[in-house]
Amino acid sequence: MEIVVCKTKEEASRKAAAMITAAVQKNPRTVLGLATGSTPVLMYTEMAKAVKAKKVSYKQVKSWNLDEYVGLAGTHDQSYRYFMNKNLFEKIDIKISNTHVLNGLAKDFAKECASYEAAIKKAGGIDIQVLGIGSDGHIAFNEPGTSLSSRTSVVYLTPSTIKDNARLFFKGKEAEVPTRALSMGVGTICEAKKIILLAFGKGKADAVKGMVEGGVSQFCTASALQLHKDAWVFCDEEAASKLKLKKYYAWRSETILGA
Ligand code: PGA
């Protein structure tokens, strides 16, 4: 796992976006795995800037998102489909028909999840998977106690995730946040060829510490990335503040990126 420690989230977002832009320039048919939440927004803005400047095109790119709330239509302003359309898809030249988000209103969730996985496989697998990290160490909605080999399925949100996400719902009410979601599994995520995880702010410092320097454990599902051969963590100083070997990771990743 390479840990890129940046002074600010702006710098981290620029660096992560540059990695994606370069990959899409090299392979215009890149298959992306995408994430929602506050964390990737700046990176998406940077990606859109590169499209506007005609440095890169997403016309042939396909994408699959990590998760979606059960019970929310794609038109709901807190659904992850809505979020993706607003924060990225409408700002780049990707074909909407090439973008995929799990359907939180599907009648048969098992079928929805199985066909999502089959579609990813048919596309040749995910080349680059973007991730955030929850304050409880989750990736996608894979909460503590989830098997590290889990596949896309219905999952149950922890009280801490519901609390974290309530800020985005009607009047910040926890009761408004769905308690279930459809989510790619940890096993599904780890099959991506490359992983880019973003983590910003002191609220993520314990989760980042658990992911990087804790043992591999289902208590912190992000720790599964320790077993991935090409996982990159872009974080700011605050998110990296509890890492014992912070300076070493920063030097090593910079040396690799600069080489
Ligand atoms: P956030 O969410 O980017 O809104 O902090 C991250 C996550 O829960 O994965």
Residues whose N, C-alpha, C, O or C-beta is under 5 A from the ligand:
A	BS01	PGA	T36 G37 S38 T39 G132 I133 G134 H138 A140
